[in-house]
Amino acid sequence: MVTFIIRLLKRVSVLVPGVIVTYLALKNVFPEVSDLLPFEPAAIFATYILIAYIFIPTVIRFIRLIAPPKHLPYYCTTPDGFASDPVNIGVYATREELIVAMGKAGWFVADRRTPRTILKLFVALIQNKSYVNAPFSNLYLFGRNQDIGFEMPVGGSPRHRHHVRFWAASHTGDPRHLDHLSFWDNFQRSNLLDGRVLWVGAASLDIGIGIIRHNAQLTHMIHENTDKERDLITSSLKATGLVQKVRQVDASTEPYWLRNRVFRGRLKSDGKLTICEITPDMADAKKSASRPHRLSK
């Protein structure tokens, strides 16, 4: 009964502000926008963009500045500070070694988010055409968005893809994130070669399009079983012959689940992190590695 009441209060806390914002948008914003645009559908769309992508995110991020979220370092967060994908994979390598190994394993480097690539992704989603280097939304770990991302298409639709974001577990000089970095330092090797770091990754599978519950933005729906994505990356990397060691550590003391930001979304994890160490001598591997994938600059 207590759990039900808590869940109900959480849902009300999201529903009530949403109703208020919708009312204010229809009463104040829409009439102003409608006067500027000749067609009502265009005014409705413009009002939605202003509220969902500008007004609500700005308010939430301002609140997060006043009350920073306290989250565990074994999952990343959205720019608004909401819990997102569990961290479940790690790779010891230089950046170049990581790109070569993932490329040979069949993964494509994600394009950077720019107006051009976002528009290209939007067109691909509308037309349901493949975009193997589609950009990712930004998620945060160590106080910054991902350093690099990889994806593997599922069929020919951009709405379905395996993907992983990686952050280098390196100090940025910001004392606010030292606790998170020290957590991952427990799994760092003391004899890393120059330039080799632990790339901490969050892997998941896009299975369609959903609506974010707190701002009504469109985003990808994630499959709840993130452990399968971790195992997919591990097996594909091992198949390249470039992995010299694999070990598994407990990122969490027990299995856990996260309520995803998408309506009816939910993610679960066994709390384990698989770490793949790429062989440091990749001179021959670089020559023989198949590189059909366009890499982001």
N, C-alpha and C positions, 0 to 999 in steps of 0.2 A: 504493500500500500504506500509506504514511504517513497519507494522508487518510482511508483506511478505518479505521485504528487510532484516529485522533483522533475520528472520528465515533462509533466504538464506545464509546470512553471517555466521551464526552459523554452518550450514551444510558444507559450504566451508571450514571453519576453522577446521573441523574434516576430511573432504575428502582430502585436500591437504597434510597434514602431513602423512596421511595414504598411499597416492600414493607415496610420497617420501620414506617412510620406506619400502614399498613393492619393489620399484625400487632398493634401496640399498641392500635389502635382496637377491634379485635375482641376482644382479650383483656381490656382494662381499661375502655374508654369504653362500649362497647356494653352490657355487663352492668349497669353503673350506670344507663344511660339506660333500659334495658329494665325495670328495677325501678320506674321512675317512670311509665312509660307502659303502658297496658293492652294495646296491640296491637303485635305484632312489626314490621309494616311501618312503623308510626309511629316505632318505636325506631330502625329502620335509617335512615329518612330524617333523623331528628334527629341521629344520630351522623354522618351524611354532612355535614350543615350545620355542625356543630361543628368537624369536622376540616377540611373544604374551605374554609369561609368565615371561620373564626375562628382556629383553631390554626395551620394552615400559613401563611396570610398574615402573622400576627403574628410568627412565627419568621423568615420571609424578610425582613420589613421591619426587624426588629431586626438581622439580618445586614447589611442594606444600610446601616444607620446606622453600623456599624463599618467596613464596606468599601464606600464609595459607588461606584456604577458610573461608569466613564469611557466615555461614549458621544459620538459626534459629534453636532453640533447639527442635522444634517439628517434626523433622525427623532426621534419622540417615544417616551416609554417608559411602561410600566405603573407603577402605584404601587409595585410591587416592584422597579422598576429594570430590567425586561427590555425589550429593543428591541421597538418596535411599529411603527405605520404610518409609512412614509416621508413626509417633508414635501415637498409637490409643488405647492402653489398659494399665491399671495399676492394680497392685495387692498389697494390704497391707498384708504382711506376713513375717515370717522368711523364710529362704531358705528351711528348711525341710517342713514347712507348704505349701509352694508353690509347692514343688515336690509332696507331698501327694495329695493335692487338684487337681492338673493338672492330676496326674495319675488316680485318681478316675473318673475324667471327660473324660477319654479316650485318653489322650495325652501321647506320648512317649518322654522320654528325649533324645535329640540328642547326639550322640557320639562326642567326641572331634576330631578335625581334626589332624590326624596323617597320615604318609605314608600308614599305613595298612588300616585305615578306608577310606581314599581317594581312594585307589586302590579298596577296596570292593565296594564303591559307583560307581566307573567307570565300574566295571564288572556288577553291578546290572543295570546300565543304558543301557549298551550294550545288556545284556540279557533280559532287561525289567522285572526283578524280584524284588519282594518286599524287601525293606531294611528299616524297621520301625524306626531304630535308626540312620538313615543316617546323617552324619555330615553336618553342615552349613558352608557357606563361612562367613568370618568375616565382620561384619558391625560395625560402631563406633558411640558411644554416650558418652559424658563425657570424651572424650579423650581415650577411651579404647574399645576393642571389647566386644561383649555380654558376660555376666556372665554365662548365661545358656539359652538353647533353647529347645523348645518342638515342636513335630510334630504329625500330625494325617494323616495316609495314605488315599489316595483316590483310591479305587480299589486296584489292585495289582501292580501298576506301580510306580517306584521311581521317575518318571518324573512329577507326580501329587501328591501334598500333601499340607495340611494346615500346616502352621508353624508360630512360633512366637519366637522372640528373646527378652530376658529380660536383663535389666541393673539395678542394685541396685542404687537408687538415693542417694548415700552416697559420702561424700567428700573424695577426694583422696590426697588432699594436694597440688595439682597442681593449681596455681592461674589462669592459662589460661582457666580453665573450671568452674570457680566459677559462671560466669554469667549464664551458662547453668543450673548448679545445683540450683542457686537461683530461676530460672524460675520454676523449679519443686518443690522447697521448698514451694512455694505458696500453693501447694496442699497437703503438708504433715500435718498429724495430730500432734498436740503438745503433746498428751498424748500417743504416741506409746509405747508399751511394749518393754522391753529390747530385742534387736535382731530383732525387726520387722521394716521393711523399706518399702518404696514404690518401687516396682519393675516396672520400666517403660518398656513397651513392644511395639514392632512393629510387627504386625501380617499381613500376606499376604498368598496368595494361588498360589502355583506353578502350571502352566498349560502346561508346555512343556519345550523344550530346545531352547534357543536363542543365538545370538552372540552379545557380548558387542561392542558397536559402536567405542570406542576409542582405543581398543587393540585387537579386534577380538578373545577374549577368549570365550569359551563356558560356558554358565551359564543357570540357570532356567529362563523361562519367567514368569512374575508375572501377575496375573489377575488385571485389573485396579481398581476394586471395593474393596478397602481395608476395607471399613466400614462393609461389610458383614462378614469379618474375625473377626473383633472386636466383632460383635454381636454373632458370633458362639462361641467364647471363653466365653463371658459373660453368654450365655444360658447354655453351658455345665458345667460351674462352679456352676451356680445357681442350676442346677439339682442334684448336689452332696449333697446339704443341708449343705455345709460347708461355705457358704457365709452369713455373717450376715448383710451386708450393701452394697448397690450399689448406686453410684452417678455418674453424668456425668458433666464434666467441659469443658470449651472451651480452647483447646490447641492453637487454632488459632482464630483470630477475625472473620474469614470468611472461607467458603469452598475454597479449593485450589487444584491444580493439579501439579504433578511433571513429567517432562520428564524422563522416566526410562533410565538407561544406556544401555538397550538392544534395538537393532534396532526395530523401530515401537512400542516401549514400552511406556506406559503412566500410571501413577497412580493418582487416585483422592481420596480426602478425604473431609468430611464435616467439618473437623477441630475440632471434638469433641473427648474427651478422656473419656472412661468409666473406673471407678475405682471400683474394687471389694475388699471388706475387708473380709478376711478370719477370721472365729471365732477363738479367741485365745485359747479356750479350746478344743484341738483336741485329747485328750488322747483316748476317745472312738472312735473318727473318725479314728485314726491311726490303731486301732485294727480291725475296720470293713471295712476299705478301701480295695477295690480290688486292688491287685498289680500284674497284669500280665505283667507289663512293666519292662524291664531291664533298670536299672538306670546307667548313666555314673558315673564313679569314678573320 
